[in-house]
Amino acid sequence: MNKYEAMFIIRPDLSEEDKENLFTQIKDTITKNNGNILNADIWAEKRKLYFAIKRCREGIYYLVNFTASPQAISQIRHAYKLNENILRVLITRVER
C-alpha cells in the first residue's frame, strides 16, 4: 500500500447538501477500491482559477490523503473523471 494525495477542484455553485454528497462519493470511491482515507478536508473555499474550466472561473479545492494499492489508482481516477461536479483531479504518490 502506497500513500497518495489527491487534490480536487470542485464546482463552486453546488449547494451545501450537494457538496457533502460529493465529498462522501469521493471518499466512498477510495474505500470501494480497498483504500484507507487518512485525512480529508476542504483546502480552499472558492479560489479564483487562472483560466476557466468547464465555464467555471472559481473552484473549491478539496484535499484527500489516503493509502491504496497502485493497481487501484487507475480505477479511482476513472471514477472521478465520470463525475461532472469534479472539474479537475490530481493524484500524486507521497514519498515515505
PyMOL commands that place a pseudoatom at each C-alpha (Angstrom):
pseudoatom trace, name=CA, resn=MET, resi=1, chain=A, elem=C, hetatm=0, pos=[0.000, 0.000, 0.000]
pseudoatom trace, name=CA, resn=ASN, resi=2, chain=A, elem=C, hetatm=0, pos=[1.362, 3.395, -1.026]
pseudoatom trace, name=CA, resn=LYS, resi=3, chain=A, elem=C, hetatm=0, pos=[0.445, 6.795, 0.345]
pseudoatom trace, name=CA, resn=TYR, resi=4, chain=A, elem=C, hetatm=0, pos=[-1.295, 9.179, -2.043]
pseudoatom trace, name=CA, resn=GLU, resi=5, chain=A, elem=C, hetatm=0, pos=[-2.550, 12.736, -2.021]
pseudoatom trace, name=CA, resn=ALA, resi=6, chain=A, elem=C, hetatm=0, pos=[-5.485, 13.778, -4.200]
pseudoatom trace, name=CA, resn=MET, resi=7, chain=A, elem=C, hetatm=0, pos=[-6.386, 17.396, -4.902]
pseudoatom trace, name=CA, resn=PHE, resi=8, chain=A, elem=C, hetatm=0, pos=[-9.827, 18.070, -6.363]
pseudoatom trace, name=CA, resn=ILE, resi=9, chain=A, elem=C, hetatm=0, pos=[-11.220, 21.238, -7.889]
pseudoatom trace, name=CA, resn=ILE, resi=10, chain=A, elem=C, hetatm=0, pos=[-14.982, 21.167, -7.434]
pseudoatom trace, name=CA, resn=ARG, resi=11, chain=A, elem=C, hetatm=0, pos=[-17.730, 23.328, -8.914]
pseudoatom trace, name=CA, resn=PRO, resi=12, chain=A, elem=C, hetatm=0, pos=[-18.321, 26.365, -6.681]
pseudoatom trace, name=CA, resn=ASP, resi=13, chain=A, elem=C, hetatm=0, pos=[-22.062, 26.632, -7.379]
pseudoatom trace, name=CA, resn=LEU, resi=14, chain=A, elem=C, hetatm=0, pos=[-23.060, 23.453, -5.514]
pseudoatom trace, name=CA, resn=SER, resi=15, chain=A, elem=C, hetatm=0, pos=[-25.368, 23.664, -2.527]
pseudoatom trace, name=CA, resn=GLU, resi=16, chain=A, elem=C, hetatm=0, pos=[-24.093, 22.567, 0.897]
pseudoatom trace, name=CA, resn=GLU, resi=17, chain=A, elem=C, hetatm=0, pos=[-26.020, 19.312, 0.627]
pseudoatom trace, name=CA, resn=ASP, resi=18, chain=A, elem=C, hetatm=0, pos=[-24.598, 18.578, -2.836]
pseudoatom trace, name=CA, resn=LYS, resi=19, chain=A, elem=C, hetatm=0, pos=[-21.069, 19.322, -1.610]
pseudoatom trace, name=CA, resn=GLU, resi=20, chain=A, elem=C, hetatm=0, pos=[-21.461, 16.913, 1.298]
pseudoatom trace, name=CA, resn=ASN, resi=21, chain=A, elem=C, hetatm=0, pos=[-22.815, 14.227, -1.043]
pseudoatom trace, name=CA, resn=LEU, resi=22, chain=A, elem=C, hetatm=0, pos=[-19.886, 14.771, -3.412]
pseudoatom trace, name=CA, resn=PHE, resi=23, chain=A, elem=C, hetatm=0, pos=[-17.338, 14.567, -0.584]
pseudoatom trace, name=CA, resn=THR, resi=24, chain=A, elem=C, hetatm=0, pos=[-18.981, 11.301, 0.523]
pseudoatom trace, name=CA, resn=GLN, resi=25, chain=A, elem=C, hetatm=0, pos=[-18.814, 9.943, -3.040]
pseudoatom trace, name=CA, resn=ILE, resi=26, chain=A, elem=C, hetatm=0, pos=[-15.121, 10.842, -3.250]
pseudoatom trace, name=CA, resn=LYS, resi=27, chain=A, elem=C, hetatm=0, pos=[-14.377, 9.001, -0.017]
pseudoatom trace, name=CA, resn=ASP, resi=28, chain=A, elem=C, hetatm=0, pos=[-16.554, 6.005, -0.964]
pseudoatom trace, name=CA, resn=THR, resi=29, chain=A, elem=C, hetatm=0, pos=[-14.730, 5.582, -4.276]
pseudoatom trace, name=CA, resn=ILE, resi=30, chain=A, elem=C, hetatm=0, pos=[-11.438, 5.222, -2.433]
pseudoatom trace, name=CA, resn=THR, resi=31, chain=A, elem=C, hetatm=0, pos=[-12.782, 2.778, 0.154]
pseudoatom trace, name=CA, resn=LYS, resi=32, chain=A, elem=C, hetatm=0, pos=[-14.553, 0.655, -2.508]
pseudoatom trace, name=CA, resn=ASN, resi=33, chain=A, elem=C, hetatm=0, pos=[-11.158, 0.161, -4.170]
pseudoatom trace, name=CA, resn=ASN, resi=34, chain=A, elem=C, hetatm=0, pos=[-9.625, -1.116, -0.897]
pseudoatom trace, name=CA, resn=GLY, resi=35, chain=A, elem=C, hetatm=0, pos=[-8.094, 2.220, 0.076]
pseudoatom trace, name=CA, resn=ASN, resi=36, chain=A, elem=C, hetatm=0, pos=[-7.906, 3.804, 3.529]
pseudoatom trace, name=CA, resn=ILE, resi=37, chain=A, elem=C, hetatm=0, pos=[-8.574, 7.508, 3.998]
pseudoatom trace, name=CA, resn=LEU, resi=38, chain=A, elem=C, hetatm=0, pos=[-6.101, 9.184, 6.331]
pseudoatom trace, name=CA, resn=ASN, resi=39, chain=A, elem=C, hetatm=0, pos=[-7.328, 12.768, 6.092]
pseudoatom trace, name=CA, resn=ALA, resi=40, chain=A, elem=C, hetatm=0, pos=[-9.910, 14.651, 4.009]
pseudoatom trace, name=CA, resn=ASP, resi=41, chain=A, elem=C, hetatm=0, pos=[-10.739, 18.341, 4.243]
pseudoatom trace, name=CA, resn=ILE, resi=42, chain=A, elem=C, hetatm=0, pos=[-11.515, 21.472, 2.247]
pseudoatom trace, name=CA, resn=TRP, resi=43, chain=A, elem=C, hetatm=0, pos=[-8.191, 23.111, 1.371]
pseudoatom trace, name=CA, resn=ALA, resi=44, chain=A, elem=C, hetatm=0, pos=[-9.578, 26.392, -0.008]
pseudoatom trace, name=CA, resn=GLU, resi=45, chain=A, elem=C, hetatm=0, pos=[-13.093, 27.738, -0.369]
pseudoatom trace, name=CA, resn=LYS, resi=46, chain=A, elem=C, hetatm=0, pos=[-13.889, 29.382, -3.736]
pseudoatom trace, name=CA, resn=ARG, resi=47, chain=A, elem=C, hetatm=0, pos=[-10.491, 30.309, -5.131]
pseudoatom trace, name=CA, resn=LYS, resi=48, chain=A, elem=C, hetatm=0, pos=[-10.293, 32.112, -8.427]
pseudoatom trace, name=CA, resn=LEU, resi=49, chain=A, elem=C, hetatm=0, pos=[-8.937, 29.944, -11.239]
pseudoatom trace, name=CA, resn=TYR, resi=50, chain=A, elem=C, hetatm=0, pos=[-6.274, 31.211, -13.647]
pseudoatom trace, name=CA, resn=PHE, resi=51, chain=A, elem=C, hetatm=0, pos=[-8.415, 30.104, -16.597]
pseudoatom trace, name=CA, resn=ALA, resi=52, chain=A, elem=C, hetatm=0, pos=[-11.974, 28.817, -16.912]
pseudoatom trace, name=CA, resn=ILE, resi=53, chain=A, elem=C, hetatm=0, pos=[-12.533, 25.082, -16.539]
pseudoatom trace, name=CA, resn=LYS, resi=54, chain=A, elem=C, hetatm=0, pos=[-15.892, 23.881, -17.872]
pseudoatom trace, name=CA, resn=ARG, resi=55, chain=A, elem=C, hetatm=0, pos=[-17.081, 27.525, -17.817]
pseudoatom trace, name=CA, resn=CYS, resi=56, chain=A, elem=C, hetatm=0, pos=[-16.231, 27.964, -14.125]
pseudoatom trace, name=CA, resn=ARG, resi=57, chain=A, elem=C, hetatm=0, pos=[-13.961, 30.835, -13.080]
pseudoatom trace, name=CA, resn=GLU, resi=58, chain=A, elem=C, hetatm=0, pos=[-13.781, 29.722, -9.421]
pseudoatom trace, name=CA, resn=GLY, resi=59, chain=A, elem=C, hetatm=0, pos=[-13.408, 26.384, -7.693]
pseudoatom trace, name=CA, resn=ILE, resi=60, chain=A, elem=C, hetatm=0, pos=[-13.446, 24.734, -4.298]
pseudoatom trace, name=CA, resn=TYR, resi=61, chain=A, elem=C, hetatm=0, pos=[-10.228, 22.853, -3.512]
pseudoatom trace, name=CA, resn=TYR, resi=62, chain=A, elem=C, hetatm=0, pos=[-10.632, 19.570, -1.626]
pseudoatom trace, name=CA, resn=LEU, resi=63, chain=A, elem=C, hetatm=0, pos=[-7.612, 17.595, -0.371]
pseudoatom trace, name=CA, resn=VAL, resi=64, chain=A, elem=C, hetatm=0, pos=[-7.640, 13.871, 0.480]
pseudoatom trace, name=CA, resn=ASN, resi=65, chain=A, elem=C, hetatm=0, pos=[-4.709, 11.855, 1.865]
pseudoatom trace, name=CA, resn=PHE, resi=66, chain=A, elem=C, hetatm=0, pos=[-5.129, 8.089, 1.548]
pseudoatom trace, name=CA, resn=THR, resi=67, chain=A, elem=C, hetatm=0, pos=[-3.379, 4.759, 1.131]
pseudoatom trace, name=CA, resn=ALA, resi=68, chain=A, elem=C, hetatm=0, pos=[-4.147, 2.362, -1.703]
pseudoatom trace, name=CA, resn=SER, resi=69, chain=A, elem=C, hetatm=0, pos=[-2.544, -0.198, -3.958]
pseudoatom trace, name=CA, resn=PRO, resi=70, chain=A, elem=C, hetatm=0, pos=[-1.004, 1.085, -7.210]
pseudoatom trace, name=CA, resn=GLN, resi=71, chain=A, elem=C, hetatm=0, pos=[-3.469, -1.005, -9.257]
pseudoatom trace, name=CA, resn=ALA, resi=72, chain=A, elem=C, hetatm=0, pos=[-6.464, 0.755, -7.687]
pseudoatom trace, name=CA, resn=ILE, resi=73, chain=A, elem=C, hetatm=0, pos=[-5.352, 4.261, -8.711]
pseudoatom trace, name=CA, resn=SER, resi=74, chain=A, elem=C, hetatm=0, pos=[-6.411, 3.892, -12.349]
pseudoatom trace, name=CA, resn=GLN, resi=75, chain=A, elem=C, hetatm=0, pos=[-9.885, 2.722, -11.294]
pseudoatom trace, name=CA, resn=ILE, resi=76, chain=A, elem=C, hetatm=0, pos=[-10.198, 5.579, -8.802]
pseudoatom trace, name=CA, resn=ARG, resi=77, chain=A, elem=C, hetatm=0, pos=[-9.071, 8.114, -11.404]
pseudoatom trace, name=CA, resn=HIS, resi=78, chain=A, elem=C, hetatm=0, pos=[-11.577, 6.755, -13.944]
pseudoatom trace, name=CA, resn=ALA, resi=79, chain=A, elem=C, hetatm=0, pos=[-14.463, 7.053, -11.463]
pseudoatom trace, name=CA, resn=TYR, resi=80, chain=A, elem=C, hetatm=0, pos=[-13.602, 10.709, -10.783]
pseudoatom trace, name=CA, resn=LYS, resi=81, chain=A, elem=C, hetatm=0, pos=[-13.494, 11.563, -14.492]
pseudoatom trace, name=CA, resn=LEU, resi=82, chain=A, elem=C, hetatm=0, pos=[-17.114, 10.439, -14.818]
pseudoatom trace, name=CA, resn=ASN, resi=83, chain=A, elem=C, hetatm=0, pos=[-18.332, 12.904, -12.186]
pseudoatom trace, name=CA, resn=GLU, resi=84, chain=A, elem=C, hetatm=0, pos=[-19.366, 16.221, -13.749]
pseudoatom trace, name=CA, resn=ASN, resi=85, chain=A, elem=C, hetatm=0, pos=[-19.075, 18.153, -10.463]
pseudoatom trace, name=CA, resn=ILE, resi=86, chain=A, elem=C, hetatm=0, pos=[-15.331, 17.484, -10.284]
pseudoatom trace, name=CA, resn=LEU, resi=87, chain=A, elem=C, hetatm=0, pos=[-13.560, 19.962, -12.562]
pseudoatom trace, name=CA, resn=ARG, resi=88, chain=A, elem=C, hetatm=0, pos=[-10.027, 18.576, -12.091]
pseudoatom trace, name=CA, resn=VAL, resi=89, chain=A, elem=C, hetatm=0, pos=[-8.273, 15.941, -10.018]
pseudoatom trace, name=CA, resn=LEU, resi=90, chain=A, elem=C, hetatm=0, pos=[-4.586, 15.359, -9.400]
pseudoatom trace, name=CA, resn=ILE, resi=91, chain=A, elem=C, hetatm=0, pos=[-3.425, 12.208, -7.612]
pseudoatom trace, name=CA, resn=THR, resi=92, chain=A, elem=C, hetatm=0, pos=[0.219, 12.066, -6.569]
pseudoatom trace, name=CA, resn=ARG, resi=93, chain=A, elem=C, hetatm=0, pos=[2.193, 9.467, -4.654]
pseudoatom trace, name=CA, resn=VAL, resi=94, chain=A, elem=C, hetatm=0, pos=[3.672, 10.709, -1.393]
pseudoatom trace, name=CA, resn=GLU, resi=95, chain=A, elem=C, hetatm=0, pos=[7.199, 9.537, -0.654]
pseudoatom trace, name=CA, resn=ARG, resi=96, chain=A, elem=C, hetatm=0, pos=[7.743, 7.933, 2.722]
for i in range(1, 96): cmd.bond("trace and resi %d" % i, "trace and resi %d" % (i + 1))
show_as sticks, trace
zoom trace
